[in-house]
Amino acid sequence: MKKTLAVLLAAVLFLTLLPMTASATELPGDLNGDGTVGSMDVTLLRRFIVGGYGVYVTLPVADSVTPEGNELSVLAPIEEDDAQIAPADVNADGVVGVADITALRRGIVGGYGETLVPSGVYRSAQLDLKDEASLYKLYGRSYVGENGVAMPWVGNAIEFTALLCGDISLQYTSAENIYIQSYVDGEENLRVRAASGTRQVKVAQGIAPGEHTIRLVRDTDISTKGAETFWTSLAFTGVKASVAPTPQKDLLIEVTGASVVSGKGALRAGVYTSDDDSHSATHAFAYLTAQALDADWMLTARGGAGVGATSSVPQPISEFYDYVNPFCGDSRIAYGFERKADIVVICLGSNDKCTSEEFQTLMVDFIDQLRARNGEDTKIIVMYNYMTTSRTNDLIAAAETAGVYACRHTKHNDGGASSATAAAHPGVEGHRIIAEELTAFIRENILA
């Protein structure tokens, strides 16, 4: 007697999930519909593949048809009409075969890093970031180029919504090592190191079936002049519906400056370290402030930058502010300012070695440049006392001369030695405090 196996694989089975029990329509691999995944499901899948046992796998939907004589080839790619065998495609590679048995067994015993994707509902897919740019939202001065989506600035990001599950991997080409931070529905998912070269890296994992908002952020600063990073495609282990961009927020906040903006040392809780492992734009005050105000963000920052030339960056910030890829010499592309910032926050002064008079003149000129590019209505805030007090009077004087806001902050270096410039960078607690102060200042003085 034929046995019809009812299954709708509609959740992701993780190796660490214990006990593995759920309803028949919630647990991938539950081929006999008893609410658990075990050896009987493996046996049934093996019998279905080899044939001759009168075993079929069907979806629990109206008018589903059980094939006679096992007519559908389990080694051929699954088409839309092949709903009868789609749930048996455990690894969602488009065919039903031995690999699905292996995936199911590994998922049961654990320890293999195996994620079982609900096939028949969610399928593996790839998103070409160059050719399908209308399907996601860009943050910052990222842009679509010949080699993919260029991510030249720290804080550049893409964001989209989709019905999906499982894992997401990113194909990219980068001239330097960077970190990428992913978010699923606003919650941190993975922070991964993307080594230089042309590679693929898993950027999100363990996503439960359903509609989600995915955000992928370039989390570390440029370290080499002219080094370019391009994101080329995303691979999904399970996606059900088309990817769509998230809507534009009402408020755009731009923060321009140096390494404090880009998150140098933002992950540390104690003594400063110079390695990229402790650097994170998404844990720095600029990003935190944008999240608190439910705003879109743009970071135009590079470590070592100043209003004038510095020992680290020979160009003053005014010379590279107008470009989407400012450190690429003759290949620089002008930024169009199609969307102008509502608020621009200036976080500069710790790297400049010029005189007070020269500094104030350069700062006022830069503020005039910001107004010219973003419009006279743009609100501009000059931060001071966030890292060092050496330029406090100059920053206040420049803000008064230019007629813009000046926001005082609590100097906080999280236990780093204040005698060393690098150690004066805020850490986790320092950035939290600065973000709270800046958020309150904007709400009280601009948004009220």
N, C-alpha and C positions, 0 to 999 in steps of 0.2 A: 504494500500500500504506500502510495506516494506520501511524502511528508512535506508540507509547505512550511518553510521557515520564515517567520515574520520578523523583519528587523528594519529599523530606521536608525542608522548610525548618526546620532545627532549630538554627540558630546565628545570631547577629547579625553582619551585614557592616558594618564600619566603613569610612569613606572612607580612613582612613590605613592600612588593612591591606594590606600588600604583602609577598610576592606573594599574590594571591587564589587559593590552591589549597587543596583539602581533598577529603575523600571526598564522594561524591554525596549522602550523607545528612547532611552537616554544613554545607554551604555554601548559604545562601539565594540564590536566583537561578540556581542551577545546574540549569537546566531539562532539559538533555540528559544530565545525570548523568556528565559527563566529569571532574568534580573541579575545574573552574575556572569562573569567571564571565566571560563575554565577549560579543562581538557575536553569536555564534550563538544564545545564549540570548535576546537581544533579538529576533532574527529569529523564533525559534520562538514567543515570546510574542505578537508582532504577528500572526503567522499564525493562532494560536489564537483571538485576539480577532476578527479579520475573518472567519474561517471560510473554508471552501472548499478548504483545503489537506490535509484529512484529518489534522490535527494535534490531539492531545488531551493533556491534562495529568492524570496520575493519581498517586495515592499508592501507594507500594510496600508495600501491605498485602494480606493474603489476601482473596480474593473481591471485590477492587475491580473495578468494572464500567466499561468504556469506552463512553460513550454513542454511540448510532448517530445519524448526521445532525446532530451537534452540537446536541442537543435543549435542553441547559441554556443559559439566557440568561446571557451574560457581563455583562450590565448590571443584572441583578436581584440583590438581596441574597442572599448565600450562606447557605443553611440547613444544618442538621446533616447532611442526607442528600446534600448536594452535594459530597461528598469528592473527586469527580473533578476539580473545578476549583478547590478551595480553595487548593492550593499556588500557583496563578497570581496570587492576591491578594497581590502583593508588599508593598503598603503597609498591608495588614490593615485596610482600611476597609470590608470587607464586600461589595465588588463587584470585578469584574475589568474593567479598562478602560485607557484611554490613560494615566491617572495611574500605573498600575503600570509601564508602559513607561518613563515619565519617571523614576520612582524607580529602576528597574533601571539605566538609562543613567547617571544621576547617581551611583549607587553605584559603577559601574565606573570612571568617569573621575575621581571625587573632587572635593572642593572646594565641594560644595553643602550640606554639613551633613546629608546624607541617611543615615538609618538604615533598613536593610531588615529588616523583622520576619518571622520564620518563620511565615507564615500556614499554615492547615490544622492547626497544632498550637498556636500561640500567637495570641491575638486581642486586638485593642484592647478596652479595658474601662474603666469608670469606677466608683470607689468613693465613695459618698455617706457622708461621715464622720459626719453627724448621724444618719441613719437606719440605718447599719450599724456602730454603735459596738462591737458584740460581736466584730467581725473584727480588731480591733487592740488593742494595749496602750497605756495612757497612763502617762506618767512625770510626777511632780510634781503640782502642784495644777491641772492642766488638767482641764476638765470639758466635757461635752456640753451645749450650750445651744440656744436657739431659732435662732441664726444659724450653728451649726456647732460645732466644737470650739474652746472658748476657750483661748487660750495667754497668760495674763496675766503669768506669771513667766518670767524667763530660765531656761533649762534644761528647760522643758516640752517634752515629746517624745511621739511616737507610734512604735510598733514593731510589725512583723508579719512573717510568713513567707509565701511564695507561690512557685509555679512561674511564673517570669516572665523577661522579657528586654527589652532595648531601653532606653527612657527612661520616667521618671515625672515628671509635672507636677502642681503643686499650685494649686488655686483657693483664693483667700483674700480676706479683707477686713481691712484694718489701718488704724488711725488714725495710724500712724507707720511710719517705715522700720525694718525689722529685717533681720537676717541669719539664714539657715537653713543648717545643716550637715547633710548626709546621709551615712549610712554604709551600705555594702553588705557584709554578713558581717563587720562590725566594722572594716572599712577605710574611710577617708575617701573619699568620692566627689566631691561638689560642695559648695562653700560659696557661696551665692548671696545677693545683696541683693534683698530683697522690698520694693519701694517702696510707700509708703502708697497707699491706694485699694482698689478691688476689681479684682483682676488674676489672671493665671495665670502661673506661672513654672516653668521646668524645674528640678527639685530633684535628679534623679539621671539619669545617662546611661551608655550603653555597657555595660549589664548583660548578661553572657553568659547564654544559655539555661540554665535549671536552677532548683533550689530555693535561695532566698536569704532572708536576714534583712535587712529594710530598717528603718533608724532615721532619723527626721527630727527634728531638735532646733532649737528656738528658741535662737539662739546669742548674742543681744545683749539687753541690759537694757532695761527701760522707761525712756523719756526724758521722757515727758509724763504728768502726773497725769491719770488717767481714760482714757488712750488704750487702746483695746481691740483685740485681734487675734483673728480667727476663721479657722480653716481649714475649708473647706467640702467639698472633694472632691479625689480623686486620679485622674488619668488615666494609664492604662498603654498604651504602644504594643504590648505583647505580654504576655499573661498566660494561663496554661494551666489552673490549678486555683485553687480558692477561696482567698482570703486568710484567714489565721488568726492570732490573737494569739500572741505569744511567752509562755512561762510566767513566772510570778512567781519572782524569785530568793528565796533563803532569808534574805537580809540586806537591810534598808533603811537607808541612811545619809542623813540630812538634814543639810545644811550651811546655817546661817542667818547672815546678816551683810550686808556692804555690797559695794562695788565689786570688792574682791579676789576674792570668791566668784563674782561675775558675770563675771569675766574681763576687767576693764578693763585694756587694754594687754597682754593675755596673748599676743598674736601678735608683739609687737615683740621684736627682738633687740638693740636699742640704745636711743637716746634716745626718751623717751616722747612719744607723740602722742595728742591727745584725740579724734581722729575714730574712728568706729565700725569702720573697716577693721582696726584693730589690737585690737579687743575681741572676745573669744571665750570663752564659758562652757565649750565642749568642749575648750579648750586650757588651762583653769585647773585649779588643784589639786583642787578638789572633785570635778569630773567624772573627772579622772585617778585619784584615789583610789578612787572607786567602781568604775572599770574594773579597777583592779589587784586589788581584793578581790572581783570578780565579784558586785557588789551592785547592787540597784536604788538610785536616787538621787532626792532631792528637794532643790531649791534654793529657799530662802525668803530672797531677797536683793534688795536695791535699792541702787544707788549712792548714797552720802551718808548712809546710815542709821546710827543709833546706838542705844545703850540709852536715851538721852534724846533730846530734840529737838535737831536740828542745823540749821546754816544752810541745808543743802540739802533736808532732809526734816523738816518741822515735827512729824510724829508720831514718838514713840519706837517702836522695833520691836515692843514689846509690844502696841501698839494696832492693828497691821495683821497680826500673826502669825496670828491666828485666822481669816483669810479666804482664800478662793480667788482673789478679785479685789479686793485690799485698797485699790486707789487709785481706786475708782469711786463714792465718796461714798455716796449713798442707795441705790445699786444693788449694794452689797456683798453677797456671799453667804458665809455662814459655812462654814468647812471642817469636815467631819464627823469627821475623824480615824478613819475606818473601819479603815484600816491605820496602825498606830502605828510610829514610827521605832524601830529597835533601837538606833541610835546617833545622837545629835545633836551636831554640831560647831558651836561658836560662834566666829565670826570678826568681832569687833567691838572698838571702842575707838579707832580712828584718827580718827573724826569728832567724838567727844564733847568738849565744851569745859567741862563741869561740874567741880566740885571732886572730889578723890579720894574723899572720904566719900560724896558724892552718887553718883558713878559706881559705887562698890562696892555701895551699897544698891540701885541700879537693876539691876545685874547679878545680884545674888542674887535679887531679885524676879523677874527674867526667867527664871532657872533654875528657880525654883519653878513658874512658868507652864508651862515646858516639861515638867516632871514631871507636872503636873496634866493636861496634854493627852495626853501620850504614855505615861504610866504610871510608877510608881515604879521599875520594872526597867530603864527606858531608861538607857543609858550616855551621859553627857554629858561632852564634852571642851571646855575653854576653851583656845583657841590664843593664843599671845603671841609677840612679837618677830618676826613674819612680815613686817611692813612698817615699823613704827616701835617704838621702845623707850619712848616717853613714858608708856605705860600698863602697862608690864610689871609693876610692883609691885602696881598696883590689880587687874590680872587674876589674878595669883597669889593675892592676898588674898581676892578674891571666890570663886575656885574652892575655896580651903581652907575658907572659911566655909560654902559650900553643900555641901561634901563631894563634889566632882566632880573629874575629872581636869584637869590643866593640862599642856599640851604646848608645849614650847619649840621654836621654829623658827629657822632660819638666815636672818637678814635679808638679802635679796638683791633689788636693784632693777635688775639687768642693765645697769648703766652710766648709768642716769638720775641726774640731779642730786639728791642726797639732801636738799638744802635746800628743795626744792619737794615738797609733799605728794603731788601727782599723780605726780611723777617717781619717788616711792618705790614705786609699784606694781610688783610683780614682772612680768617679761617671760617669755619662753619658758623660759629656764634657771631663773629663780626659781621658777616654778610647778612645774617638774619636781622641783626640790629639795624644795619644801614637800610635794608629793604623796608623794615617797619617804619623807620623815620622818613624815608623818601615817600612811601605810600601815604603816610599821614599828611605830609607836606603838600602833596599833589591834591589830595582830597580837600584839604582845608583852604588852599590858596588858589586852585585852578578849577576843580570840579564842583565846588560848593555852589 
